[in-house]
Amino acid sequence: MTRTVLCFGDSNTNGADPVSGGRFSWSVRWPGVLQELLGPAWRVIEEGLGGRTTVFDEPFNEGKNGRTYLVPCLASHAPIDLVVIMLGTNDLKEVYRTTPSMIASGMTSLVRICRQSEAGPNASAPAVLVIAPAPVGPISELAALWGFGEGERKSREVALMYRLLAEREGVQFLDGGSVASVDPAEGIHLAAEAHTSLARAVAARIGEWFQTEETATGGG
């Protein structure tokens, strides 16, 4: 039986290269590395979009609201065993005037959409893994142009908020900043080696989680 994992995120799931300004190849991006690590027993679906937020509409570009897109995305890819959500970095932009708790409320909304959906196997709800994005680094001139301003301070508080919401909502949590970091010169996007580190952490969590589940149900 092949399982499906949906990786729902922003430019750091899409694979933005902080050095070239382009996009890493599939073999470098963390969903691609995850596919390699999990092997044929899993199908990894990459749903990363630059600028995507949890629930906020960007006034300068349409289509960035993660909540709006998540509903049809789940329906399109169902059945899904696991939804991995790594969002919140773009919520730090000054235009949204958010606090860390507001960003966590946005993530909570996405978690509940997943948990209340019938996008899992046999019309059940898929499992959910919430990843707190690696904190942004010192804001470079480029990051300031993108609107991040004072995002560095706020970003370091998001992981705690996400941990608490995951406990409350009964889903899995991974602190992305504990295993990966952004490129220090650019300040927003993961370097190639960080994609590998993140993928390894996600693969390890999936292995522990689903192996335990199969043991409990007598599956193989």
C-alpha positions in Angstrom: 0.0 0.0 0.0 1.4 3.4 -1.0 0.7 6.2 1.4 0.5 9.9 0.4 2.0 12.9 2.2 1.0 16.5 1.1 3.7 19.1 1.9 1.8 22.4 2.1 3.9 25.5 2.4 5.5 28.7 1.0 8.7 29.5 -0.9 10.7 27.3 1.4 8.7 24.3 0.3 8.7 25.6 -3.3 12.5 25.6 -3.0 13.6 29.2 -3.4 17.4 29.5 -3.7 18.6 32.3 -1.5 21.8 32.6 -3.5 20.7 32.6 -7.1 17.2 33.8 -6.6 15.9 30.9 -8.6 14.6 27.6 -7.5 16.4 24.5 -6.3 15.9 21.3 -8.3 13.5 18.6 -7.0 16.4 16.5 -5.8 17.5 19.4 -3.5 14.1 20.7 -2.3 13.1 19.2 1.0 9.9 17.4 -0.4 12.1 15.8 -3.1 14.7 14.7 -0.5 11.8 13.4 1.6 10.6 11.3 -1.3 14.0 9.8 -1.7 14.2 9.0 2.0 10.8 7.5 2.3 11.1 5.5 -0.9 8.3 3.9 -3.0 6.1 3.2 0.0 5.2 6.9 0.0 4.1 9.4 -2.6 5.2 13.0 -1.7 3.1 15.9 -3.1 4.8 19.3 -3.1 2.4 22.2 -2.7 4.7 25.2 -2.1 3.9 28.8 -3.2 6.1 31.8 -2.7 4.4 34.4 -0.5 1.8 32.0 0.8 0.4 32.9 4.3 -1.7 31.0 6.7 -5.0 32.9 6.3 -4.1 36.4 5.1 -4.8 38.0 1.8 -1.9 39.9 0.3 -2.9 43.3 -1.0 -0.3 43.2 -3.8 -0.8 39.7 -5.2 -3.8 37.4 -5.4 -3.8 33.8 -4.4 -1.5 33.8 -1.4 -4.1 32.9 1.3 -3.3 29.4 2.4 -6.8 28.8 3.9 -8.5 29.6 0.6 -6.4 27.2 -1.4 -6.2 24.4 1.2 -9.8 23.2 0.8 -9.7 22.5 -2.9 -6.1 21.2 -2.5 -7.1 18.5 -0.1 -10.0 17.5 -2.3 -7.8 17.4 -5.4 -5.1 15.1 -3.8 -7.3 12.9 -1.6 -6.9 10.4 -0.2 -4.0 11.8 1.8 -2.5 10.0 4.8 -0.6 13.0 6.1 -0.6 16.7 5.6 2.6 18.5 6.6 2.0 22.3 6.9 5.0 24.7 7.2 3.6 28.2 6.9 3.9 31.4 9.0 7.0 33.1 7.6 5.1 35.4 5.3 2.7 36.2 8.0 5.6 38.1 9.6 5.5 40.8 7.0 4.6 44.3 8.2 1.6 44.6 5.9 -0.3 42.0 8.0 0.3 43.6 11.4 0.4 40.3 13.1 1.5 39.0 16.5 2.9 35.5 17.0 -0.4 34.4 18.6 -2.3 35.7 15.5 0.0 33.7 13.3 -0.7 30.6 15.5 -4.4 31.3 15.2 -4.0 31.2 11.4 -2.2 27.9 11.6 -5.0 26.6 13.9 -7.5 27.4 11.2 -5.6 25.3 8.7 -5.2 22.4 11.1 -8.9 22.4 11.7 -9.7 22.4 8.0 -7.6 19.3 7.6 -9.0 17.6 10.7 -12.6 18.3 9.7 -12.1 17.2 6.1 -12.7 13.8 4.6 -9.5 13.9 2.6 -7.9 11.0 4.4 -8.2 7.2 3.6 -11.8 6.0 3.5 -13.1 9.5 3.9 -11.4 9.9 7.2 -9.4 13.0 8.3 -5.7 12.9 7.4 -3.0 13.1 10.0 -1.4 16.5 10.4 2.2 17.6 11.2 2.7 21.2 11.9 6.2 22.6 11.3 7.3 25.9 12.8 9.4 27.5 10.1 13.1 28.3 10.9 13.2 31.8 12.3 14.2 34.5 9.8 17.7 35.8 10.2 18.9 39.4 10.4 16.8 41.3 7.9 18.8 41.9 4.8 18.0 44.8 2.4 16.3 42.3 0.1 14.2 40.9 2.9 13.3 44.5 3.9 12.2 45.1 0.4 9.9 42.0 0.7 8.3 43.7 3.7 9.7 41.7 6.6 10.9 44.6 8.7 10.9 43.5 12.4 10.1 39.9 11.5 13.2 38.5 13.1 12.0 39.1 16.7 8.5 37.8 16.1 9.6 34.8 14.2 11.5 33.4 17.2 8.2 33.3 19.2 6.2 31.4 16.6 7.6 28.0 17.5 6.3 28.1 21.0 2.9 29.2 19.8 2.8 26.4 17.3 3.9 23.8 19.9 1.0 24.9 22.1 -1.6 24.8 19.3 -0.4 21.4 18.2 -0.9 20.0 21.7 -4.3 21.6 22.0 -5.5 20.4 18.6 -4.0 16.9 19.0 -1.6 17.0 16.0 2.1 16.4 15.6 4.7 19.2 15.9 8.2 19.8 14.6 10.3 22.9 15.4 11.9 23.5 12.0 14.4 25.9 13.6 15.8 23.1 15.7 17.0 21.2 12.6 17.4 23.9 9.9 18.3 27.5 9.5 17.9 30.2 6.9 20.7 31.5 4.8 22.4 34.1 7.0 23.2 36.5 4.1 19.7 36.6 2.8 17.7 36.0 5.9 14.5 34.3 4.7 15.1 31.2 2.7 16.7 27.8 3.5 20.1 26.9 2.0 20.5 23.6 0.2 21.9 21.8 3.2 19.0 23.0 5.4 16.5 21.3 3.0 18.3 18.0 3.5 18.3 18.4 7.3 14.6 19.3 7.4 13.7 16.4 5.1 15.6 14.0 7.4 13.7 15.2 10.5 10.4 14.9 8.8 11.2 11.4 7.5 12.3 10.3 10.9 9.0 11.6 12.4 7.0 9.9 9.8 8.8 6.6 10.3 8.2 6.7 14.0 4.6 7.8 13.8 3.3 5.5 11.1 5.4 2.5 12.2 3.8 2.9 15.6 0.4 3.2 14.1 0.9 0.0 12.0 2.1 -1.9 15.0 -0.9 -0.8 17.0 -3.4 -1.9 14.3 -1.5 -5.0 13.4 -0.7 -3.7 9.9 2.4 -4.3 8.0 
